[in-house]
Amino acid sequence: MINLSLIIPTRNRAETLCIALKSIENQTLDQSIFEVIICDNDSSDNTEEVALSFANKFKNFKYIKTLEPGLHVGRNKGFKEAKGDILVYIDDDIEAFPEWLYTINAVFKDKDVALVGGKNFPKWEVDPPDWALKMWEPNKNKERISGSFSIIDLGNQIKEINPHYVYGCNFSVRKGIITETKGFHPDGMPQEIIEYRGDGESAVCEFIKQKGYKAIYHPKASVYHLVSKERLTLNYLKKRSFNQGVSDSYTSIRKLKQVTPSKAVSVKSVFKKVLRRLRRFLIYKPIETGTKRNPYHNAMAEGHQEGYNFHQQKVKTNLDLKLWVMKDNYL
């Protein structure tokens, strides 16, 4: 009987997808208990060839091609195709621990558990710059959290956590939760249509938090997450923060049901806003007046402000986009 549905949205990452699938092939969990669903978002490389080369290596396997752009398309299509009651979402650039699926399956035997995550260790493609290592330093609780790279290590104890500490690259959730949320919100849009981005799995996490459902961190439900050399630049970090600003604008508009007027503010005040909005993503303490910032501080603050204002203006002038932002059901 299939209990877990492993869903992998992918686009033009054939090489990393192959590594991810090999790590799934080597799982200790009996293959009869899980299925693998690959949702190919119209790749132009040899993703289909790589995916289908694994078709005979799993007892339960499905390959799906989707044409509409967006990470949420694959996530929601996988939901519709899934036979299991537990949906295990990963990115196509992870490498799972051998006991990963076995652990996830065991944790969900507790019927009160809605969401499960674990460690997402960085797999640096190249030696990271000092500022990137600074973002991966332990906090006062000896936890390491860097949402900008979707990497996290909350220690070696099993514990209940804030759902927002379960990142999309290693995200296991009960199928019924996605039914309740009416699908994943838009995410992972191509940059040329980035205004159609939403708050992705963060909306699911917030729903679980508001409902008081249980989210569990288990150190054995863990993966390695590739941090490519392209991501280890301040330009990438600013772009990532720009996109987060778009997401935060989307969330704000849905909550307030109106566009919030943008303001011309100082970098310092923007940085404080970023800290408030993205505290779960950051590992450093608030900056005191006169303290020298690391180079990523300004990149993140400026990118976030630009992205937020960009999206607010786009929604203000585009009725179709506003309707998209306020859409009730993305399934």
GUKE-529784 format. One record per atom (N, C-alpha, C): residue in three letters; z, x, y. Coordinates in steps of 0.02 Angstrom, whole numbers, m for minus. Each point is the difference from the previous one (the first is absolute). Layout:
r,z,x,y
ALA,Z,X,Y;
...
! end
This chain:
r,z,x,y
MET,0,43,m60;
MET,0,m43,60;
MET,0,44,63;
ILE,m45,m13,45;
ILE,m4,38,62;
ILE,54,m22,48;
ASN,42,46,20;
ASN,54,m14,47;
ASN,m14,29,69;
LEU,m33,59,1;
LEU,m14,35,63;
LEU,m75,1,12;
SER,m20,m14,61;
SER,m70,8,21;
SER,m3,55,51;
LEU,m31,55,m19;
LEU,m6,59,43;
LEU,m64,m7,40;
ILE,5,m6,66;
ILE,m57,m15,44;
ILE,m12,60,46;
ILE,m63,24,m2;
ILE,m18,60,38;
ILE,m59,m16,46;
PRO,12,m17,63;
PRO,m55,m5,47;
PRO,m26,71,15;
THR,m66,8,4;
THR,m27,67,10;
THR,m66,m4,39;
ARG,m14,54,35;
ARG,m63,6,36;
ARG,m17,74,11;
ASN,m54,22,m30;
ASN,m28,67,11;
ASN,50,56,m12;
ARG,40,m7,m52;
ARG,47,53,m18;
ARG,m2,12,m75;
ALA,m59,11,m25;
ALA,m10,6,m72;
ALA,43,56,m30;
GLU,4,55,36;
GLU,37,58,m28;
GLU,75,m14,m6;
THR,30,m28,52;
THR,71,m15,m4;
THR,14,m59,m46;
LEU,m46,m48,m3;
LEU,7,m56,m46;
LEU,4,25,m72;
CYS,m41,49,m17;
CYS,1,28,m67;
CYS,69,29,m17;
ILE,30,36,47;
ILE,67,29,m11;
ILE,51,m56,m10;
ALA,m4,m52,42;
ALA,47,m56,m6;
ALA,m6,m34,m69;
LEU,m62,m11,m22;
LEU,m10,m34,m65;
LEU,23,43,m58;
LYS,m9,65,5;
LYS,25,45,m53;
LYS,76,m5,m5;
SER,34,m4,57;
SER,72,m6,m1;
SER,23,m67,m30;
ILE,m41,m51,9;
ILE,16,m65,m29;
ILE,m13,1,m75;
GLU,m52,34,m20;
GLU,m16,7,m71;
GLU,58,34,m37;
ASN,37,43,34;
ASN,54,38,m31;
ASN,68,m34,7;
GLN,2,m64,18;
GLN,63,m35,6;
GLN,35,m10,m68;
THR,65,0,1;
THR,38,m10,m62;
THR,4,m73,m20;
LEU,m14,m45,45;
LEU,2,m72,m16;
LEU,m57,m20,m45;
ASP,13,m41,m50;
ASP,m51,m25,m46;
ASP,m56,m34,40;
GLN,m62,19,m13;
GLN,m56,m27,39;
GLN,m11,m75,m9;
SER,27,m28,m53;
SER,m8,m72,m10;
SER,39,m41,51;
ILE,46,33,35;
ILE,44,m35,47;
ILE,m30,m2,70;
PHE,m50,42,13;
PHE,m28,1,68;
PHE,m77,m1,m1;
GLU,m28,m20,56;
GLU,m72,2,10;
GLU,m15,41,63;
VAL,m61,27,2;
VAL,m23,39,57;
VAL,m57,m37,32;
ILE,7,m15,65;
ILE,m52,m35,38;
ILE,m20,45,58;
ILE,m63,22,0;
ILE,m26,41,54;
ILE,m42,m44,45;
CYS,18,m1,64;
CYS,m37,m40,50;
CYS,m38,48,46;
ASP,m63,8,m13;
ASP,m43,47,36;
ASP,m28,m34,62;
ASN,21,23,59;
ASN,m20,m30,63;
ASN,m67,29,24;
ASP,m53,m14,m39;
ASP,m69,18,17;
ASP,m8,76,12;
SER,24,40,m47;
SER,m6,73,7;
SER,m73,21,m4;
SER,m15,55,35;
SER,m68,27,m1;
SER,m4,66,m40;
ASP,58,24,m25;
ASP,0,60,m41;
ASP,m2,m21,m74;
ASN,24,42,m46;
ASN,m3,m16,m72;
ASN,65,m31,m25;
THR,33,m39,44;
THR,62,m34,m20;
THR,m10,m45,m60;
GLU,m55,m39,m1;
GLU,m12,m45,m56;
GLU,m7,39,m66;
GLU,m36,54,2;
GLU,m10,41,m60;
GLU,67,27,m25;
VAL,41,26,46;
VAL,65,27,m20;
VAL,45,m56,m28;
ALA,1,m56,34;
ALA,42,m56,m22;
ALA,m19,m23,m70;
LEU,m64,m10,m11;
LEU,m23,m25,m65;
LEU,7,51,m56;
SER,6,64,18;
SER,11,51,m52;
SER,69,m7,m32;
PHE,44,m38,32;
PHE,67,m12,m28;
PHE,5,m67,m36;
ALA,m54,m38,m2;
ALA,2,m67,m28;
ALA,25,m1,m72;
ASN,m19,50,m39;
ASN,20,2,m70;
ASN,65,37,m13;
LYS,31,22,55;
LYS,63,38,m7;
LYS,61,m44,10;
PHE,m12,m63,18;
PHE,55,m48,9;
PHE,m14,m62,m42;
LYS,53,m29,m26;
LYS,m8,m61,m41;
LYS,m21,m59,43;
ASN,22,0,63;
ASN,m16,m55,45;
ASN,m25,29,66;
PHE,m64,m10,13;
PHE,m32,33,57;
PHE,m51,m46,32;
LYS,m1,1,67;
LYS,m49,m40,37;
LYS,m23,38,62;
TYR,m65,0,11;
TYR,m29,30,60;
TYR,m32,m54,41;
ILE,18,m3,65;
ILE,m26,m52,45;
ILE,m30,33,62;
LYS,m57,m24,21;
LYS,m32,24,61;
LYS,9,m53,54;
THR,26,21,58;
THR,7,m45,57;
THR,m41,27,58;
LEU,m27,m44,40;
LEU,m45,20,55;
LEU,32,m6,69;
GLU,44,m49,9;
GLU,32,m10,64;
GLU,46,59,15;
PRO,m2,30,60;
PRO,41,58,15;
PRO,74,m16,6;
GLY,41,49,m19;
GLY,72,m7,10;
GLY,41,10,m63;
LEU,55,36,6;
LEU,44,13,m57;
LEU,28,m65,m28;
HIS,14,m48,44;
HIS,29,m63,m22;
HIS,m47,m39,m46;
VAL,m65,13,6;
VAL,m49,m35,m43;
VAL,12,18,m73;
GLY,7,65,m14;
GLY,14,22,m68;
GLY,68,m23,m24;
ARG,49,4,44;
ARG,68,m22,m19;
ARG,0,m74,m19;
ASN,m31,m42,41;
ASN,0,m71,m13;
ASN,m45,m19,m59;
LYS,m56,35,m8;
LYS,m43,m12,m58;
LYS,37,18,m64;
GLY,35,57,1;
GLY,40,20,m58;
GLY,52,m51,m17;
PHE,31,m30,50;
PHE,49,m53,m10;
PHE,m31,m59,m38;
LYS,m59,m19,21;
LYS,m33,m57,m32;
LYS,m20,14,m72;
GLU,m17,63,m15;
GLU,m23,18,m67;
GLU,57,18,m47;
ALA,59,12,27;
ALA,56,27,m40;
ALA,25,m51,m51;
LYS,14,26,m60;
LYS,30,m40,m53;
LYS,76,9,m4;
GLY,24,55,28;
GLY,72,14,m3;
GLY,39,m34,54;
ASP,65,m8,m12;
ASP,45,m29,50;
ASP,23,52,50;
ILE,m9,65,m17;
ILE,19,54,45;
ILE,m64,35,22;
LEU,m9,6,66;
LEU,m58,34,28;
LEU,20,70,23;
VAL,m33,50,m28;
VAL,15,69,17;
VAL,m58,27,41;
TYR,10,5,66;
TYR,m53,24,45;
TYR,9,74,13;
ILE,m55,37,m4;
ILE,1,71,18;
ILE,m60,17,43;
ASP,4,56,34;
ASP,m59,28,33;
ASP,m39,41,m50;
ASP,m62,14,17;
ASP,m44,38,m46;
ASP,10,75,5;
ASP,51,22,37;
ASP,13,72,7;
ASP,71,19,m21;
ILE,28,m39,m48;
ILE,66,17,m26;
ILE,m7,31,m70;
GLU,54,30,m23;
GLU,5,25,m68;
GLU,69,m21,m25;
ALA,2,m43,m50;
ALA,63,m31,m21;
ALA,39,43,m49;
PHE,67,m3,5;
PHE,43,30,m50;
PHE,m13,m34,m67;
PRO,7,34,m56;
PRO,m14,m30,m66;
PRO,41,m63,m15;
GLU,62,m2,24;
GLU,44,m57,m15;
GLU,m2,m53,55;
TRP,m47,6,45;
TRP,m5,m45,59;
TRP,m5,m74,m20;
LEU,m50,m18,m40;
LEU,m9,m70,m19;
LEU,56,m25,m45;
TYR,24,42,m45;
TYR,55,m19,m44;
TYR,61,m20,42;
THR,13,40,52;
THR,57,m13,44;
THR,m9,m65,38;
ILE,m58,m10,29;
ILE,m14,m61,38;
ILE,9,m61,m45;
ASN,m27,2,m59;
ASN,7,m56,m47;
ASN,73,m15,m15;
ALA,40,53,m8;
ALA,71,m9,m17;
ALA,38,m30,59;
VAL,m14,23,61;
VAL,37,m25,58;
VAL,m12,m74,11;
PHE,m61,m23,m12;
PHE,m17,m70,12;
PHE,28,m47,m54;
LYS,34,26,m49;
LYS,35,m43,m48;
LYS,57,m37,33;
ASP,23,27,56;
ASP,48,m36,43;
ASP,m40,m51,40;
LYS,9,m63,m15;
LYS,m39,m54,31;
LYS,10,m6,75;
ASP,53,31,26;
ASP,13,m4,71;
ASP,m39,52,40;
VAL,m32,47,m35;
VAL,m37,53,34;
VAL,m69,m25,21;
ALA,m17,9,64;
ALA,m65,m22,26;
ALA,m48,58,12;
LEU,27,60,14;
LEU,m40,56,21;
LEU,30,65,m26;
VAL,m43,46,m23;
VAL,24,64,m26;
VAL,m41,57,29;
GLY,34,53,19;
GLY,m32,62,21;
GLY,38,60,m25;
GLY,m25,58,16;
GLY,34,62,m20;
GLY,m18,56,47;
LYS,5,61,m24;
LYS,m18,57,41;
LYS,m76,5,5;
ASN,m23,16,59;
ASN,m70,19,11;
ASN,0,72,25;
PHE,m5,47,m46;
PHE,2,70,18;
PHE,m67,22,32;
PRO,3,43,50;
PRO,m63,24,28;
PRO,m35,49,m46;
LYS,m65,m9,m7;
LYS,m42,49,m34;
LYS,m45,29,54;
TRP,25,53,33;
TRP,m35,30,56;
TRP,m65,32,m24;
GLU,m56,m19,29;
GLU,m64,30,m18;
GLU,m4,73,25;
VAL,29,12,58;
VAL,4,67,29;
VAL,71,10,25;
ASP,18,61,16;
ASP,66,13,28;
ASP,8,m40,64;
PRO,52,m42,4;
PRO,9,m42,60;
PRO,24,40,60;
PRO,m19,m21,60;
PRO,26,33,61;
PRO,74,m15,8;
ASP,32,39,43;
ASP,73,m7,10;
ASP,19,m70,21;
TRP,m40,m31,45;
TRP,18,m66,23;
TRP,m1,m52,m56;
ALA,m45,9,m49;
ALA,m2,m46,m57;
ALA,61,10,m45;
LEU,19,62,m11;
LEU,61,14,m39;
LEU,62,m28,35;
LYS,m1,3,67;
LYS,55,m28,38;
LYS,8,m74,m14;
MET,m56,m35,m8;
MET,2,m72,m14;
MET,25,m15,m70;
TRP,5,52,m42;
TRP,21,m9,m70;
TRP,69,30,m12;
GLU,35,17,53;
GLU,67,27,m7;
GLU,50,m56,m18;
PRO,53,15,m38;
PRO,50,m51,m16;
PRO,36,m24,62;
ASN,19,m64,0;
ASN,41,m27,53;
ASN,74,10,m17;
LYS,45,m29,38;
LYS,71,11,m11;
LYS,24,m27,m68;
ASN,m38,m46,m29;
ASN,17,m26,m66;
ASN,m35,37,m57;
LYS,m32,56,19;
LYS,m36,42,m47;
LYS,m60,m37,m30;
GLU,m27,m47,38;
GLU,m60,m36,m19;
GLU,m59,27,41;
ARG,m58,m1,m30;
ARG,m60,23,34;
ARG,m49,m58,4;
ILE,m21,m15,61;
ILE,m42,m58,13;
ILE,m53,18,51;
SER,m64,m6,m18;
SER,m54,10,47;
SER,m53,m53,m12;
GLY,6,m56,36;
GLY,m48,m54,m7;
GLY,m70,19,21;
SER,m5,49,45;
SER,m66,21,22;
SER,m43,27,m57;
PHE,33,27,m51;
PHE,m35,26,m59;
PHE,14,m43,m62;
SER,38,m55,8;
SER,20,m43,m55;
SER,35,39,m55;
ILE,46,44,20;
ILE,39,38,m48;
ILE,74,m14,13;
ILE,39,m1,m55;
ILE,70,m19,6;
ILE,39,25,m60;
ASP,62,20,11;
ASP,46,21,m53;
ASP,69,m22,22;
LEU,26,m52,m32;
LEU,66,m27,17;
LEU,54,23,m48;
GLY,m14,54,m37;
GLY,51,27,m44;
GLY,m9,m18,m72;
ASN,50,14,m40;
ASN,m4,m8,m73;
ASN,40,m57,m28;
GLN,23,m45,45;
GLN,39,m57,m22;
GLN,m41,m64,4;
ILE,7,m43,m50;
ILE,m31,m67,2;
ILE,40,m42,50;
LYS,m35,m34,46;
LYS,36,m38,50;
LYS,m44,m54,31;
GLU,33,m50,28;
GLU,m35,m51,37;
GLU,m14,27,70;
ILE,m60,m13,25;
ILE,m21,28,64;
ILE,m33,m52,44;
ASN,m9,18,63;
ASN,m41,m39,45;
ASN,m72,m2,m27;
PRO,m30,m58,m8;
PRO,m68,m4,m28;
PRO,m51,43,37;
HIS,11,14,64;
HIS,m48,40,38;
HIS,m3,72,m23;
TYR,46,21,m44;
TYR,m3,68,m27;
TYR,m42,3,m64;
VAL,m34,m53,m16;
VAL,m48,0,m56;
VAL,m69,1,31;
TYR,m34,57,m5;
TYR,m65,9,32;
TYR,m57,m24,m45;
GLY,m56,m15,31;
GLY,m56,m31,m35;
GLY,m32,43,m54;
CYS,10,66,2;
CYS,m30,43,m51;
CYS,37,m4,m66;
ASN,59,m32,m1;
ASN,42,m6,m60;
ASN,41,m63,8;
PHE,m32,m57,m11;
PHE,27,m65,23;
PHE,m5,m50,m58;
SER,57,m15,m31;
SER,1,m46,m57;
SER,38,m63,20;
VAL,m32,m58,m9;
VAL,27,m62,27;
VAL,m14,m57,m49;
ARG,44,m49,m1;
ARG,m12,m59,m41;
ARG,m60,m39,27;
LYS,m40,m25,m45;
LYS,m60,m36,20;
LYS,17,m61,43;
GLY,56,m31,m16;
GLY,20,m60,37;
GLY,13,14,73;
ILE,20,61,17;
ILE,12,18,70;
ILE,m65,m3,39;
ILE,m54,26,m30;
ILE,m65,0,35;
ILE,m26,m71,7;
THR,16,m43,m48;
THR,m16,m71,7;
THR,36,m29,60;
GLU,64,17,7;
GLU,40,m26,56;
GLU,m25,25,67;
THR,m22,63,3;
THR,m23,28,64;
THR,m72,m18,15;
LYS,m33,m33,m47;
LYS,m70,m19,8;
LYS,m45,61,8;
GLY,15,50,m41;
GLY,m41,60,m2;
GLY,25,55,46;
PHE,m32,59,m9;
PHE,13,56,44;
PHE,m37,m10,66;
HIS,31,19,54;
HIS,m33,m1,65;
HIS,m51,57,3;
PRO,m48,m5,47;
PRO,m52,51,5;
PRO,28,71,8;
ASP,m34,48,m30;
ASP,22,70,3;
ASP,m59,44,m18;
GLY,4,64,18;
GLY,m50,48,m21;
GLY,m71,m17,22;
MET,m8,m26,60;
MET,m67,m17,24;
MET,m38,62,23;
PRO,m66,1,m7;
PRO,m39,56,29;
PRO,15,6,75;
GLN,m2,61,25;
GLN,21,12,69;
GLN,m44,m37,51;
GLU,m63,m12,m18;
GLU,m45,m34,47;
GLU,18,m74,9;
ILE,40,m28,m45;
ILE,23,m69,8;
ILE,76,m2,m7;
ILE,33,51,27;
ILE,72,8,m10;
ILE,39,m58,32;
GLU,m30,m36,47;
GLU,35,m56,31;
GLU,15,m56,m50;
TYR,m32,2,m58;
TYR,12,m51,m52;
TYR,54,22,m49;
ARG,31,56,14;
ARG,57,23,m40;
ARG,60,m45,14;
GLY,43,m7,m51;
GLY,62,m37,9;
GLY,59,43,m20;
ASP,53,m31,m27;
ASP,59,38,m18;
ASP,9,8,m76;
GLY,m54,m13,m38;
GLY,m3,18,m70;
GLY,61,m19,m41;
GLU,24,48,m41;
GLU,57,m14,m44;
GLU,65,m5,39;
SER,0,22,63;
SER,61,m5,41;
SER,21,m73,8;
ALA,m49,m45,3;
ALA,16,m71,6;
ALA,34,m26,m63;
VAL,m22,26,m58;
VAL,32,m19,m64;
VAL,72,26,m1;
CYS,9,62,22;
CYS,67,30,2;
CYS,46,m40,46;
GLU,m25,m19,57;
GLU,40,m39,48;
GLU,18,m68,m29;
PHE,m47,m31,m35;
PHE,13,m64,m33;
PHE,57,6,m50;
ILE,m3,53,m42;
ILE,52,12,m50;
ILE,67,11,34;
LYS,0,38,54;
LYS,62,13,37;
LYS,29,m64,29;
GLN,m42,m40,32;
GLN,25,m62,31;
GLN,25,m50,m51;
LYS,m29,0,m59;
LYS,21,m46,m53;
LYS,62,25,m37;
GLY,17,63,11;
GLY,58,28,m34;
GLY,m13,18,m72;
TYR,m64,9,m18;
TYR,m18,20,m68;
TYR,17,74,m10;
LYS,6,20,m62;
LYS,23,67,m17;
LYS,m57,49,m7;
ALA,6,57,35;
ALA,m47,56,m6;
ALA,39,59,m29;
ILE,m28,31,m52;
ILE,35,53,m36;
ILE,m39,66,5;
TYR,38,53,14;
TYR,m26,68,m2;
TYR,23,32,m66;
HIS,m48,27,m38;
HIS,17,34,m62;
HIS,m35,68,1;
PRO,38,55,m7;
PRO,m30,67,6;
PRO,m51,16,m54;
LYS,m1,m38,m54;
LYS,m50,13,m52;
LYS,m64,m42,8;
ALA,3,m46,47;
ALA,m60,m41,16;
ALA,m40,36,55;
SER,m19,62,m15;
SER,m23,45,54;
SER,m69,27,m12;
VAL,m30,23,56;
VAL,m68,26,m1;
VAL,m4,60,47;
TYR,m54,38,m9;
TYR,m21,49,51;
TYR,m54,m33,42;
HIS,4,10,66;
HIS,m49,m30,45;
HIS,m36,56,37;
LEU,m66,1,m6;
LEU,m39,53,32;
LEU,5,m4,76;
VAL,16,56,30;
VAL,m4,8,73;
VAL,m57,48,12;
SER,m58,m27,15;
SER,m61,40,6;
SER,3,44,63;
LYS,m43,51,0;
LYS,m2,45,58;
LYS,m20,m37,64;
GLU,m41,m53,m8;
GLU,m21,m39,59;
GLU,59,m35,33;
ARG,51,m16,m40;
ARG,58,m34,28;
ARG,49,47,35;
LEU,m8,64,m13;
LEU,48,49,27;
LEU,m23,27,68;
THR,m22,m46,42;
THR,m20,18,69;
THR,32,m50,48;
LEU,11,22,61;
LEU,29,m44,50;
LEU,m49,m56,18;
ASN,m65,14,m5;
ASN,m50,m53,13;
ASN,7,m56,m50;
TYR,11,18,m63;
TYR,10,m52,m51;
TYR,64,m40,15;
LEU,53,36,18;
LEU,63,m33,12;
LEU,m6,m49,58;
LYS,m37,19,52;
LYS,m10,m45,56;
LYS,m41,m61,m21;
LYS,m51,12,m42;
LYS,m41,m56,m25;
LYS,42,m46,m43;
ARG,42,29,m42;
ARG,44,m40,m43;
ARG,47,m43,43;
SER,27,29,52;
SER,45,m37,45;
SER,m38,m53,40;
PHE,m63,16,19;
PHE,m43,m50,33;
PHE,m7,m61,m46;
ASN,m14,13,m63;
ASN,m8,m55,m48;
ASN,65,m39,m9;
GLN,56,36,1;
GLN,64,m34,m5;
GLN,13,m43,62;
GLY,m23,24,58;
GLY,5,m41,60;
GLY,m40,m64,m7;
VAL,m59,4,m30;
VAL,m39,m61,m14;
VAL,39,m47,m45;
SER,30,28,m52;
SER,39,m42,m46;
SER,60,m33,35;
ASP,34,38,42;
ASP,58,m28,35;
ASP,m21,m54,50;
SER,m58,8,31;
SER,m27,m52,44;
SER,m14,m63,m40;
TYR,m32,9,m58;
TYR,m14,m56,m45;
TYR,64,m38,m17;
THR,51,37,m21;
THR,64,m31,m18;
THR,30,m38,58;
SER,m3,31,59;
SER,29,m30,60;
SER,m36,m66,18;
ILE,m66,1,m4;
ILE,m38,m60,17;
ILE,15,m57,m48;
ARG,4,16,m64;
ARG,16,m52,m50;
ARG,70,m29,12;
LYS,45,44,18;
LYS,70,m22,10;
LYS,7,m41,64;
LEU,m29,25,55;
LEU,8,m33,65;
LEU,m54,m52,14;
LYS,m54,3,m42;
LYS,m57,m45,8;
LYS,m33,7,69;
GLN,2,61,27;
GLN,m33,14,63;
GLN,m7,76,8;
VAL,m47,18,43;
VAL,m9,70,17;
VAL,55,21,48;
THR,31,57,m13;
THR,52,27,44;
THR,m32,47,50;
PRO,6,m13,65;
PRO,m32,43,50;
PRO,20,73,m8;
SER,m49,44,4;
SER,15,71,m5;
SER,25,26,66;
LYS,38,55,m3;
LYS,27,30,60;
LYS,m16,74,1;
ALA,m8,27,60;
ALA,m8,72,8;
ALA,69,31,m1;
VAL,15,38,m52;
VAL,67,28,m8;
VAL,m4,75,m13;
SER,56,33,7;
SER,2,72,m9;
SER,m2,17,m74;
VAL,m20,62,m15;
VAL,0,24,m68;
VAL,69,m5,m30;
LYS,52,15,40;
LYS,68,m3,m25;
LYS,19,m70,m23;
SER,m17,m50,40;
SER,17,m69,m19;
SER,m41,m23,m59;
VAL,m63,23,m4;
VAL,m42,m17,m57;
VAL,31,29,m64;
PHE,22,63,5;
PHE,30,32,m58;
PHE,61,m38,m24;
LYS,42,m24,47;
LYS,58,m39,m19;
LYS,m21,m65,m35;
LYS,m55,m30,24;
LYS,m26,m61,m31;
LYS,m23,14,m71;
VAL,m34,56,m9;
VAL,m24,19,m66;
VAL,60,8,m48;
LEU,53,32,25;
LEU,59,9,m41;
LEU,29,m67,m22;
ARG,2,m48,46;
ARG,26,m65,m17;
ARG,m44,m36,m50;
ARG,m65,2,12;
ARG,m47,m36,m42;
ARG,m7,32,m69;
LEU,0,67,m1;
LEU,m17,36,m61;
LEU,58,40,m28;
ARG,62,m22,12;
ARG,57,40,m21;
ARG,m1,14,m75;
ARG,m26,m47,m39;
ARG,m1,11,m72;
ARG,m49,55,m19;
PHE,m47,18,46;
PHE,m49,50,m16;
PHE,21,71,22;
LEU,54,5,39;
LEU,14,64,31;
LEU,64,31,m28;
ILE,3,66,0;
ILE,58,34,m29;
ILE,41,36,54;
TYR,m23,1,61;
TYR,35,38,51;
TYR,43,m46,43;
LYS,50,29,31;
LYS,44,m38,43;
LYS,m33,m13,68;
PRO,23,m52,36;
PRO,m27,m12,67;
PRO,7,63,43;
ILE,m51,11,41;
ILE,m1,59,42;
ILE,44,m9,62;
GLU,44,47,13;
GLU,41,m3,59;
GLU,m39,26,61;
THR,21,m23,58;
THR,m33,22,62;
THR,3,76,5;
GLY,m56,31,15;
GLY,m3,71,8;
GLY,m12,38,m64;
THR,0,m35,m57;
THR,m13,33,m64;
THR,m75,9,m10;
LYS,m19,59,m22;
LYS,m71,13,m11;
LYS,m25,m37,m61;
ARG,m54,m36,6;
ARG,m28,m39,m55;
ARG,m44,44,m44;
ASN,m4,m18,m64;
ASN,m50,30,m43;
ASN,m68,m30,18;
PRO,m55,34,m16;
PRO,m66,m24,23;
PRO,m19,m68,m27;
TYR,28,m21,m57;
TYR,m20,m65,m26;
TYR,31,m58,39;
HIS,53,12,38;
HIS,32,m54,38;
HIS,m48,m33,49;
ASN,m30,41,43;
ASN,m46,m28,49;
ASN,m62,m29,m32;
ALA,m25,32,m53;
ALA,m60,m25,m35;
ALA,13,m70,m26;
MET,58,m10,m31;
MET,17,m66,m27;
MET,11,m51,55;
ALA,37,19,52;
ALA,15,m47,53;
ALA,m63,m22,37;
GLU,m42,47,18;
GLU,m61,m16,36;
GLU,m48,m41,m43;
GLY,m8,20,m63;
GLY,m45,m37,m45;
GLY,23,m72,m9;
HIS,65,m9,m9;
HIS,26,m67,m11;
HIS,m11,m45,60;
GLN,14,26,59;
GLN,m10,m39,62;
GLN,m73,m20,8;
GLU,m45,48,m11;
GLU,m71,m14,6;
GLU,m23,m53,m50;
GLY,23,5,m61;
GLY,m20,m48,m52;
GLY,26,m69,14;
TYR,62,m5,23;
TYR,30,m65,15;
TYR,m38,m34,56;
ASN,m12,36,55;
ASN,m35,m29,57;
ASN,m73,m17,m17;
PHE,m32,43,m40;
PHE,m69,m13,m22;
PHE,m5,m66,m36;
HIS,47,m12,m47;
HIS,m3,m61,m39;
HIS,17,m61,42;
GLN,50,6,43;
GLN,18,m56,44;
GLN,m60,m22,42;
GLN,m36,48,28;
GLN,m57,m16,42;
GLN,m56,m31,m41;
LYS,m12,26,m61;
LYS,m53,m27,m43;
LYS,15,m73,m17;
VAL,62,m15,m18;
VAL,18,m68,m18;
VAL,m6,m46,60;
LYS,18,26,58;
LYS,m2,m40,62;
LYS,m71,m22,17;
THR,m50,41,m19;
THR,m69,m13,20;
THR,m45,m24,m57;
ASN,28,m7,m60;
ASN,m41,m18,m58;
ASN,35,m55,m39;
LEU,m26,m61,7;
LEU,31,m58,m32;
LEU,m3,6,m76;
ASP,m55,24,m28;
ASP,m6,8,m72;
ASP,53,48,m27;
LEU,13,53,37;
LEU,51,48,m21;
LEU,69,m32,2;
LYS,13,m40,52;
LYS,65,m34,4;
LYS,10,m47,m58;
LEU,m52,m36,m19;
LEU,4,m45,m58;
LEU,13,40,m64;
TRP,m31,59,m5;
TRP,11,43,m57;
TRP,73,23,m3;
VAL,27,20,57;
VAL,69,23,3;
VAL,48,m56,m20;
MET,m15,m61,20;
MET,46,m56,m12;
MET,m15,m36,m66;
LYS,m44,27,m40;
LYS,m19,m32,m63;
LYS,61,m10,m45;
ASP,5,m58,m30;
ASP,59,m17,m40;
ASP,m2,30,m70;
ASN,m60,5,m28;
ASN,m6,20,m70;
ASN,m59,48,m8;
TYR,14,62,m20;
TYR,m53,50,m9;
TYR,m25,5,m72;
LEU,25,m45,m43;
LEU,m25,0,m69;
LEU,m67,m36,m5;
! end
